[in-house]
Amino acid sequence: MKLLAIECLGDGVSVAVSTKPGKVYQRKVKAKRQDEKLVSTLDGALKAARTRLDGIDAIVVASGPGRFTSARIGVTFANTLAWSLGKPIAAVTLFDAFAERLSAEGIADGDYALAFPAVREEWYVQDFRWTNGVCSARGDPRWVESARGVRTPARPIEARDLLPVAARRMAEGTPPFAEAVPLYLKPASYLKK
């Protein structure tokens, strides 16, 4: 199954294409204005994979958490691609991608708080439990003003990190979505300090 993954929640854009298990082609660029780089980055990833958009079986997008505008840009772009191509779409959170990476690395059983920095020492956090190598979320992701004892990724989550989550879900029979929705964690009433 050929999957196309899009991530633009941080300071850039990454697009990855998996053409078969274990074979991933990714292109990434730093960009403050992700909307200006999405199409060219997508084109580069497709050329590297020697495939075309009509050869993609499903779209995968990082849904959050991240900057409000970045999340909207990535999810809207992915939804538009999926709709125009008539392909299914799967939304994957950065938490799920990070947890999948840790599972692949053989994390010890136990409870862990996975976290991503927001702004001004604020954090996005979600709790997970690993039992006999199997990971499960414990509660919903949340925004907190401070966090201690959390585990953060040693390297940023990129489009390629979304692919194993989507592939596992599809293999388990989890249906893709008709539409991806951004994951917003800060409350609407949030005021900058």
Summary of the structure (lengths in Angstrom):
residues: 193
radius of gyration: 16.3
end to end distance: 46.6
largest distance: 48.1
contacts: 606
relative contact order: 0.20
helix: 31%
strand: 31%
